Amino acid sequence: MTSVRTAGTLRLADDLELTRVGFGAMQLAGPMAWGPPEDPGKAAAVLRAVIELGINHIDTSDYYGPHTVNQLIRETLHPYPEGLHLVTKVGGSRAPDKSWPAALGRDQLVRAVHDNLERLDLPVLDLVHLRMTDTLEPDDITEPFTVLAELQQEGLIRHLGVSNVSAGQIAVARKIAPVLSVQNAYNVIRRGDEDVLAECEERGSAFVPFFPVRGFKPEQGAALAEIAGDVGVSSTRLALAWLLQHSPVTLLIPGTSSVSHLEDNVAASELTLDAETLRRLDALRTDARGLPWG
């Protein structure tokens, strides 16, 4: 197997050094991230392969399923291998119609942190992202991020991050507590968050693109596939390799429910793109920002 260590690691704190290629667990749930996996044995095999490939961080949330993904992670991997970091997020929930309503109230956030601790069977969460929804106004992050900072002071959370945020919201959050990581929608074509990426580079924070290979128009996807064909790789591997090469603070969390796709994702760490390929990819970029929940 290819080793994820080829892409190196990013040290965010003395006790938090992450492989630059991680794993996003959302797709281990059923369709639309709802209910249990269609094949629990196959989903468990993916998690075991994550460990075998050397990935040391899994991005998850108790609202994936809801609950079923965290339960699967615990059942498959607990007791957890030394050095494995389970990164989670709060701020959202799931409704019976499978929608993703916000859950940013104090009681909701406290409950979410305790639910993640309980279902993952952990005494403390290594890194928790506050997932904002439907607002980019800076002051809107003050109250919910303060709640997480208080839980951090109580010893339930080691480190904090934010997700689906503007540069202004990050600035407000940093006045409350250190922000080690930012998860926003971003990929080789949709590059509307260059300002957020630049801020992460300046601060040494991780920039974690969610939906790194989604949100393309059909013609954009076709153009990407043509370039990937010329390089001799899948479109997904090309898009992930571009993200790794584009910035040294990028951490990847591509998700999949297939071991073979997982191995292809990890192989992006060994792909170096030449100047002509980068030029062709740059011609596809838009400044569109944001994608749905993740």
PLY file of the C-alpha trace (Angstrom):
ply
format ascii 1.0
element vertex 294
property float x
property float y
property float z
element edge 293
property int vertex1
property int vertex2
end_header
0.00 0.00 0.00
0.99 3.61 -0.55
1.91 5.37 2.70
0.17 8.63 3.51
3.41 9.81 5.14
4.72 10.70 1.68
2.79 13.98 1.93
4.29 14.76 5.32
2.59 16.09 8.41
1.44 19.40 9.84
2.16 20.17 13.50
-0.59 22.37 14.93
0.37 22.07 18.59
2.86 20.20 20.75
0.34 17.38 21.12
-1.27 17.56 17.68
0.68 16.58 14.57
-1.54 15.40 11.72
-0.81 13.62 8.46
-1.63 15.97 5.60
-3.97 13.36 4.17
-6.72 12.42 6.60
-10.07 10.70 6.23
-13.57 12.18 6.23
-16.04 9.71 7.71
-19.35 11.20 6.54
-19.73 8.80 3.62
-19.62 5.80 5.94
-23.25 6.48 6.82
-26.11 5.57 4.53
-27.23 7.66 1.54
-27.34 11.40 2.28
-25.31 10.68 5.44
-28.46 9.21 6.97
-28.81 5.92 8.79
-26.32 3.07 9.07
-24.02 2.03 6.22
-25.55 -0.22 3.59
-22.71 -2.70 4.22
-21.32 -2.34 7.77
-18.53 -4.84 7.09
-17.33 -2.83 4.09
-17.46 0.40 6.10
-15.44 -1.19 8.91
-12.88 -2.41 6.34
-12.41 1.19 5.17
-11.69 2.33 8.72
-9.15 -0.46 9.22
-7.49 0.50 5.92
-7.27 4.10 7.13
-5.06 2.91 9.97
-3.04 0.55 7.75
-2.28 3.41 5.35
-0.82 5.52 8.16
-3.57 8.14 8.32
-3.63 9.54 11.85
-6.78 11.69 11.83
-10.39 10.93 11.09
-12.89 13.76 10.64
-16.32 12.87 11.98
-19.38 14.22 13.76
-22.18 12.81 15.87
-24.68 14.26 13.40
-23.42 11.96 10.65
-26.07 9.28 10.54
-26.92 10.74 13.03
-24.83 8.85 15.60
-24.12 5.83 13.42
-20.72 6.92 12.10
-19.29 7.63 15.55
-20.65 4.32 16.78
-19.03 2.52 13.84
-15.68 4.22 14.52
-15.80 3.13 18.16
-16.90 -0.42 17.40
-14.21 -0.86 14.72
-11.20 0.94 16.14
-11.56 1.13 19.94
-9.25 0.83 21.80
-7.79 3.40 19.45
-4.28 3.03 18.04
-1.69 5.26 19.64
-1.41 8.56 17.79
-4.86 8.44 16.17
-6.73 11.75 16.43
-10.52 11.87 16.09
-11.53 15.32 14.90
-15.18 16.22 15.24
-17.54 19.12 14.66
-20.57 20.60 16.34
-23.06 23.31 15.45
-25.41 21.27 13.32
-28.00 18.55 13.72
-30.23 16.32 11.59
-33.99 16.62 11.16
-36.38 13.77 10.24
-36.52 15.08 6.66
-32.72 14.53 6.49
-32.01 18.28 6.43
-29.13 19.87 8.36
-30.54 22.54 10.73
-28.19 24.66 12.79
-27.68 23.76 16.46
-25.69 26.70 17.80
-27.43 27.29 21.12
-25.51 26.82 24.37
-27.42 23.73 25.46
-27.18 22.23 21.97
-23.41 22.70 21.82
-22.81 21.31 25.30
-24.97 18.28 24.49
-23.17 17.77 21.18
-19.75 17.72 22.82
-20.91 15.21 25.42
-22.57 13.08 22.73
-19.32 12.93 20.74
-17.37 12.02 23.88
-19.85 9.29 24.80
-20.29 7.68 21.40
-16.59 7.78 20.55
-15.74 6.62 24.09
-13.18 9.34 24.71
-12.32 11.31 27.87
-11.43 14.42 25.85
-11.83 15.49 22.22
-8.56 16.38 20.46
-9.99 18.96 18.04
-13.54 20.28 17.70
-14.71 22.51 14.86
-17.59 24.91 15.32
-19.66 24.60 12.15
-21.40 27.88 11.31
-24.52 27.89 9.14
-26.25 30.49 6.98
-24.28 33.47 8.26
-20.94 35.09 7.55
-21.42 38.02 9.93
-18.40 38.27 12.25
-20.28 38.81 15.52
-22.53 35.79 14.98
-19.70 33.46 15.97
-19.06 35.10 19.36
-21.61 33.29 21.50
-21.22 29.74 20.17
-17.43 29.88 20.04
-17.38 31.19 23.61
-19.33 28.10 24.68
-16.70 25.83 23.11
-13.90 27.85 24.70
-15.54 27.28 28.09
-15.76 23.55 27.44
-12.09 23.65 26.49
-11.31 25.27 29.84
-13.26 22.49 31.53
-10.92 19.95 29.93
-13.43 18.36 27.55
-11.73 19.71 24.40
-8.00 20.12 23.73
-8.08 22.34 20.64
-10.63 24.36 18.67
-11.30 25.03 15.01
-14.03 26.63 12.91
-15.89 25.62 9.76
-17.87 27.32 7.00
-16.70 30.74 8.14
-15.59 34.08 6.77
-12.25 35.73 7.47
-14.12 38.17 9.72
-15.56 35.36 11.81
-12.13 33.79 12.20
-10.76 37.11 13.47
-13.53 37.32 16.09
-13.00 33.71 17.15
-9.26 34.23 17.60
-9.98 36.91 20.20
-11.82 34.30 22.26
-9.50 31.29 21.94
-6.79 29.96 19.60
-8.09 28.65 16.27
-5.91 25.77 15.07
-7.90 24.73 12.03
-10.38 26.09 9.47
-12.68 23.85 7.43
-14.25 25.58 4.44
-15.55 24.52 1.05
-12.68 24.88 -1.40
-11.22 22.95 -4.30
-9.23 23.25 -7.52
-12.12 24.94 -9.31
-14.07 26.73 -6.56
-11.48 29.01 -4.97
-13.59 31.70 -3.35
-11.85 31.37 0.02
-8.34 32.40 -1.01
-8.47 35.11 1.68
-9.19 32.51 4.35
-6.40 30.26 3.05
-3.97 33.20 3.10
-4.93 33.94 6.71
-4.29 30.31 7.67
-0.88 30.41 5.99
0.03 33.58 7.86
-1.03 32.10 11.21
0.19 28.55 10.62
-3.34 27.17 11.05
-4.55 24.16 9.11
-6.80 24.81 6.11
-9.06 21.82 5.59
-11.15 21.87 2.39
-14.39 19.98 2.64
-16.00 18.70 -0.55
-12.59 18.86 -2.28
-13.94 17.21 -5.44
-17.57 18.38 -5.50
-19.55 21.38 -6.69
-18.36 21.40 -10.30
-20.52 22.28 -13.28
-20.66 19.47 -15.87
-18.32 21.28 -18.24
-15.86 21.94 -15.40
-15.90 18.29 -14.40
-15.34 17.26 -18.00
-12.39 19.63 -18.36
-10.88 18.34 -15.13
-11.31 14.76 -16.33
-9.52 15.60 -19.58
-6.53 17.02 -17.73
-6.51 14.03 -15.37
-6.56 11.69 -18.36
-3.53 13.42 -19.82
-1.72 13.04 -16.50
-2.81 9.42 -16.26
-4.70 9.59 -12.98
-8.28 9.89 -11.76
-9.91 13.31 -11.49
-10.10 12.84 -7.73
-6.39 12.09 -7.38
-5.53 15.11 -9.53
-7.78 17.44 -7.51
-6.37 16.21 -4.20
-2.77 16.46 -5.41
-3.44 20.05 -6.47
-4.70 20.91 -2.99
-1.61 19.44 -1.35
0.69 21.29 -3.73
-1.23 24.58 -3.59
-0.50 25.33 0.06
1.70 23.82 2.77
-1.03 24.28 5.42
-3.64 22.22 3.57
-4.94 19.09 5.27
-7.15 16.77 3.26
-10.16 14.84 4.58
-11.59 13.14 1.47
-14.31 10.67 2.27
-15.21 7.36 0.68
-16.93 4.08 1.50
-14.52 2.09 -0.69
-11.05 0.80 0.17
-9.92 1.13 -3.45
-11.05 4.76 -3.58
-9.31 5.38 -0.26
-6.07 4.04 -1.71
-6.49 6.28 -4.77
-7.02 9.28 -2.51
-3.86 8.53 -0.56
-1.90 8.08 -3.80
-2.42 11.81 -4.40
0.36 12.35 -1.87
2.87 10.92 -4.37
1.75 13.00 -7.36
3.66 16.17 -8.27
2.02 18.40 -10.87
4.16 20.15 -13.45
3.85 23.80 -14.48
1.77 23.09 -17.59
-0.75 21.01 -15.65
-1.01 23.74 -13.02
-1.59 26.32 -15.76
-4.40 24.27 -17.26
-6.01 23.81 -13.86
-5.75 27.53 -13.10
-7.77 28.21 -16.25
-10.71 26.34 -14.69
-10.89 28.33 -11.45
-13.85 30.37 -10.32
-14.26 32.58 -7.27
-17.46 30.86 -6.23
-17.69 30.36 -2.48
-19.41 27.80 -0.37
-21.14 24.46 -0.81
-23.83 22.67 1.23
-23.28 21.01 4.57
-20.27 18.84 5.34
0 1
1 2
2 3
3 4
4 5
5 6
6 7
7 8
8 9
9 10
10 11
11 12
12 13
13 14
14 15
15 16
16 17
17 18
18 19
19 20
20 21
21 22
22 23
23 24
24 25
25 26
26 27
27 28
28 29
29 30
30 31
31 32
32 33
33 34
34 35
35 36
36 37
37 38
38 39
39 40
40 41
41 42
42 43
43 44
44 45
45 46
46 47
47 48
48 49
49 50
50 51
51 52
52 53
53 54
54 55
55 56
56 57
57 58
58 59
59 60
60 61
61 62
62 63
63 64
64 65
65 66
66 67
67 68
68 69
69 70
70 71
71 72
72 73
73 74
74 75
75 76
76 77
77 78
78 79
79 80
80 81
81 82
82 83
83 84
84 85
85 86
86 87
87 88
88 89
89 90
90 91
91 92
92 93
93 94
94 95
95 96
96 97
97 98
98 99
99 100
100 101
101 102
102 103
103 104
104 105
105 106
106 107
107 108
108 109
109 110
110 111
111 112
112 113
113 114
114 115
115 116
116 117
117 118
118 119
119 120
120 121
121 122
122 123
123 124
124 125
125 126
126 127
127 128
128 129
129 130
130 131
131 132
132 133
133 134
134 135
135 136
136 137
137 138
138 139
139 140
140 141
141 142
142 143
143 144
144 145
145 146
146 147
147 148
148 149
149 150
150 151
151 152
152 153
153 154
154 155
155 156
156 157
157 158
158 159
159 160
160 161
161 162
162 163
163 164
164 165
165 166
166 167
167 168
168 169
169 170
170 171
171 172
172 173
173 174
174 175
175 176
176 177
177 178
178 179
179 180
180 181
181 182
182 183
183 184
184 185
185 186
186 187
187 188
188 189
189 190
190 191
191 192
192 193
193 194
194 195
195 196
196 197
197 198
198 199
199 200
200 201
201 202
202 203
203 204
204 205
205 206
206 207
207 208
208 209
209 210
210 211
211 212
212 213
213 214
214 215
215 216
216 217
217 218
218 219
219 220
220 221
221 222
222 223
223 224
224 225
225 226
226 227
227 228
228 229
229 230
230 231
231 232
232 233
233 234
234 235
235 236
236 237
237 238
238 239
239 240
240 241
241 242
242 243
243 244
244 245
245 246
246 247
247 248
248 249
249 250
250 251
251 252
252 253
253 254
254 255
255 256
256 257
257 258
258 259
259 260
260 261
261 262
262 263
263 264
264 265
265 266
266 267
267 268
268 269
269 270
270 271
271 272
272 273
273 274
274 275
275 276
276 277
277 278
278 279
279 280
280 281
281 282
282 283
283 284
284 285
285 286
286 287
287 288
288 289
289 290
290 291
291 292
292 293
